[in-house]
Amino acid sequence: MFKLYSKGCEYALRALMHMANGAVNELFQARDVCEKADVPEAFTRKVFQTLAQQGILKAVSGPGGGYRFAHDPYSLSLLTLVKAIDGEDSYNHCIMGLPECGGDCPCPLHGEWSKTKTRLVGQLEATTLGQLLATERQQLQGRRKKTQAGKGNGQL
C-alpha cells in the first residue's frame, strides 16, 4: 500500500522543522531538535547520518558538535529529502500494492493514481524546507502572541 513517506522521513522532517532559523551555518544538535519535535532521538540520528552521507546535512564532530545544513534550506526541496531518506523509487509503487502493476498490466486505480502522483511529486519538488521553516516560525510567533494576549486578559 502507498505511503506518502516512511516514519523515518516523518521524524526527520518534524525534527528539522524545529531548528531555530535554518541558516546554513547554524549548528544544531539532534538531541535538542528531537526533544522539541517529540521524535525518537536514536532513530532520527540514523536518518540525520543518512542525510549527511547524501550531502544534505554536514556532521560536525567534537565538543559542541552536531549538524548543520550543507546548502541553503530554500534550495532543498521536500522531494529531495524524501528521496534521500526513502530512496529514489519512493513513488514508483502501485497504490494498491500490486507488484505486477504498470503500463502493460495496470491496476484499477493506475490511471487516476498516475495523475495524482504527478501533482503530488510536483508539489513536493516545488516546496522547500526553507519555506516550511519560515511557515513554522510565523505560526510559532502567532501562537506566542495569542498566548501573551490571553495572559494579559487574565486568561491562562
C-alpha positions in Angstrom: 0.0 0.0 0.0 1.2 3.5 -0.7 2.5 5.8 2.0 3.5 9.4 1.4 6.8 8.7 3.1 8.3 6.5 5.8 8.2 7.0 9.6 11.9 7.9 9.4 11.2 10.6 6.9 8.4 11.9 9.0 10.6 12.1 12.1 13.4 13.8 10.1 11.0 16.4 8.7 9.5 17.1 12.1 12.9 17.4 13.7 14.2 19.7 11.0 11.2 21.9 11.4 12.3 22.6 15.0 15.6 24.3 14.1 16.0 27.8 15.3 16.1 29.6 12.0 17.5 27.1 9.4 20.6 29.1 8.4 23.3 27.2 6.6 26.0 27.8 9.2 23.7 27.3 12.2 24.8 24.3 14.2 22.0 22.2 15.8 22.1 19.2 17.9 20.0 16.1 17.2 19.1 15.8 20.9 17.6 19.3 21.0 15.6 19.2 17.8 14.3 15.7 18.6 13.2 16.8 22.0 11.4 19.9 20.6 9.8 17.8 17.9 8.9 14.9 20.2 10.5 12.3 17.9 12.7 9.4 18.9 16.3 10.6 19.1 18.1 7.3 18.3 16.0 6.7 15.2 16.3 10.3 14.0 20.1 10.3 14.5 20.3 7.5 12.0 18.3 9.4 9.5 20.5 12.5 10.0 23.5 10.3 9.3 21.9 9.3 6.0 21.2 13.0 5.2 24.9 13.7 6.0 26.0 10.9 3.7 23.8 12.3 1.0 25.4 15.8 1.3 22.2 17.4 2.7 23.5 17.9 6.2 27.0 18.3 7.4 28.1 16.4 10.5 30.3 18.4 12.9 32.3 16.3 15.3 33.9 17.2 18.6 32.7 19.1 21.7 29.7 21.2 20.8 29.3 19.4 17.5 26.1 18.5 15.8 24.7 19.1 12.4 24.2 22.0 10.0 22.8 22.3 6.5 25.3 21.7 3.7 23.2 24.1 1.5 20.5 26.7 1.9 17.3 25.1 3.0 15.5 27.3 0.4 17.2 25.3 -2.3 16.3 21.9 -0.7 13.0 20.5 -2.0 10.9 18.2 0.1 11.1 15.7 -2.7 14.9 15.7 -2.4 14.6 15.0 1.3 12.1 12.2 0.8 14.2 10.5 -1.9 17.4 10.9 0.2 15.7 9.1 3.1 13.3 6.7 1.4 15.1 6.0 -1.9 14.8 7.2 -5.4 11.9 4.9 -6.2 9.8 6.2 -3.4 6.8 7.0 -5.6 7.2 4.2 -8.2 5.0 1.7 -6.5 1.4 0.6 -7.1 -1.2 2.4 -5.0 -2.8 -1.0 -4.4 0.4 -2.7 -3.6 0.3 -5.0 -6.7 3.8 -5.9 -7.9 2.7 -6.5 -11.5 1.0 -3.1 -11.9 2.4 -1.0 -14.7 1.7 0.4 -18.1 1.2 -3.1 -19.6 -0.8 -4.5 -16.7 -2.4 -1.6 -14.8 -4.4 -2.0 -11.6 -7.9 -0.4 -11.5 -6.5 2.7 -9.9 -3.4 3.1 -12.0 -4.7 5.9 -14.3 -6.1 8.1 -11.6 -3.2 7.5 -9.3 -0.7 8.4 -12.0 -2.3 11.8 -12.4 -2.5 12.3 -8.6 1.1 11.2 -8.1 2.3 13.6 -10.8 0.7 16.5 -8.9 1.9 15.3 -5.5 5.5 14.9 -6.7 5.4 18.3 -8.4 4.2 19.9 -5.2 7.0 18.2 -3.1 9.5 19.4 -5.7 8.2 23.0 -5.6 8.1 23.2 -1.8 11.4 23.7 0.0 12.4 23.0 3.6 13.2 26.7 3.9 9.6 27.6 3.1 8.4 25.1 5.8 10.8 26.6 8.3 9.6 30.1 7.6 5.9 29.0 8.0 6.8 27.3 11.3 8.4 30.4 12.6 5.4 32.5 11.6 3.0 30.1 13.2 5.1 29.9 16.4 5.1 33.8 16.6 1.4 33.8 16.2 0.9 31.2 19.0 3.2 33.2 21.3 1.2 36.4 20.6 -2.1 34.6 21.2 -0.7 33.2 24.5 0.6 36.6 25.6 -2.7 38.2 24.8 -4.6 35.6 26.8 -2.4 36.2 29.8 -3.0 39.9 29.5 -6.7 39.4 29.8 -6.4 37.3 32.9 -6.8 34.1 30.9 -4.4 31.2 31.1 
